[in-house]
Amino acid sequence: MTNLTRHITLPALAPLLFAVLAATPVEVLGCRNRGLLALVVAFASVFGALYAAIRSAQCSRRHDPRNLWWLATSLILMVPPVALLILA
């Protein structure tokens, strides 16, 4: 798996899933279920972003150039929680 796939494409699925959930009509899933699913996606994204930030810091201490990939992953994964705060 390439770095682009691992650090950009796969983490970009979380904001995409959040956007799909937010755009889903209430009649499809119901208000509570749609909100809970969006909350689960946002919390999972926060935990993934924290993991990526920790990995970025570890790579930075070792002067590993992959720290920028992990930093990009962390920034992408922070989109759903920020969107949740904006939409709330």
Secondary structure as GFF3:
##gff-version 3
##sequence-region A 1 88
A	DSSP	alpha_helix	3	4	.	.	.	ID=ss1
A	DSSP	pi_helix	5	9	.	.	.	ID=ss2
A	DSSP	alpha_helix	13	23	.	.	.	ID=ss3
A	DSSP	alpha_helix	26	29	.	.	.	ID=ss4
A	DSSP	alpha_helix	31	61	.	.	.	ID=ss5
A	DSSP	alpha_helix	67	77	.	.	.	ID=ss6
A	DSSP	alpha_helix	79	87	.	.	.	ID=ss7
###
